[in-house]
């Protein structure tokens, strides 16, 4: 098809043409909803989006006539030249006048003007695609690669939203692939992923992903240790919100004393030693007992078999972020929700603080199931990471700390964090409350876009916000990386595989250990 193939003719209706919309009679039946078109007008080339199509036929306008005629057993269409009277009207929204730069249309197109297929070179420029950008797929209605500008997509944060199974994880994997293949001369980020379901650890598998394995570090959640000496009393207050102000002040004194011992050449201390120091202190009994109880509860937290808080931290922050490196915190083996919250809070805050001091490379922080870590409504105890995620959302762009929030329940996600994501990649959303929450957080989403969020197929999405300037419908490309065999397989296959292999059976010992 020629780039400027004629598609139809603008018509005059009661409501159009205006500076915002027009309709045209379709001459070429290849026209589809969501397609970009162009036409010439006083302000130059107008670019418009086909929002809907209406199919009409004068012969079928009177239902009672068709009904009466066909009562006799004859087909109305076979007796009359109905095909000669059928026509299709496309209703379009004008996006602007474009001649290398976008301007508002100040004058409506003329009835009788010819509508043409969009020039793909012009469309690429209009949507601000970048030849060296991040290639996430193709436009749904045009053979044009969607290469999103690195800065526009990520500097002011990104959200990837959609119901389970809609394509979020594939899209996130595609984004990671694009960042890992980005050449150093174009600027590379460190990528840190908090992976709740173990979906991205496959990047480190040399057998299935040799192109990415050398660039990937996987940290098992069970192996994470938080260095006790790095924590202040305010940290302990976050992790044990019931600690009183009086107890926190006394804990500060104990921590300062311990740090003085370390500076004097003493060994790093553990949380158990803080508990012992509190027990042997001269605090009032009621304050001491409460403080010891809070610290003791924290000392019992485990990501794996060892305590979460230790003398030495793992991983070290310097090993977490490096340009062109992917670090995956695989939290799929951690069953304690509070432990997950603490890991995400601690490393998110440490990364942001270090980035503010320019001690580590600029990074992209990907938070899977973000609604669990930064919920809109939850007690402090169940939202330990919310504060730092909101802080990065508000301030991160100034320091090169970029955030990518991935969620299947936008309604439950912090409005503060979501509203700071200037670009969004939205897959199918079926819950009307989620749709409404997304619309309230992003001014680019109008009623038409909202209506289409429920009809997207798997792998189809709408990109809105600063990344493109205009909402665009995209089919995400297939990922080049391979998932770990068994991860995400369909239910029937998992069931057959378990049964045919004789699957490991739960023993009484397993049950007792769990309890």
Secondary structure, 3 states (H helix, E strand, C coil): CCCCCEEEEEECCCCCCCCCEEEEEECCCCCCCCCEEEEEECCEEEEEEEEEEEEEEHHHCCHHHHHHHHCCCCCHHHHCCHHHHEEEEEEEEEEEEECCCEECCCCCCCCCCEEEECCHHHHHHHCCCCCCCEEEEEECCCCCEEEECHHHHHCCCEEEECCCCCCHHHHHHHHHHHHHCCCHHHCCCEEEEEECCCCCHHHHCCCCCHHHHCCEEEEEHHHCEEEHHHCCHHHHHHHCCCCCHHHHHHHHHHHHHHHHHHHCCCCCCCHHHHHHHHHCCCCCHHHHHHHHHHHHHHHCCECCCCECEECCCECCHHHHCCCCCEEEEECCCCCCHHHHHHHHHHHHHHHHHHHHCCCCCCEEEEECCHHHHCECCCCHHHCCCHHHHHHHHHHHHHCCEEEEEEECCHHHECHHHHHCCCEEEECCCCCHHHHHHHHHHCCCCCHHHHHHHCCCCCCEEEEEECCCCCCEEEEECCCCCCCCCCCCCCHHHHHHHHHHCCCCCCCHHHHHHHC
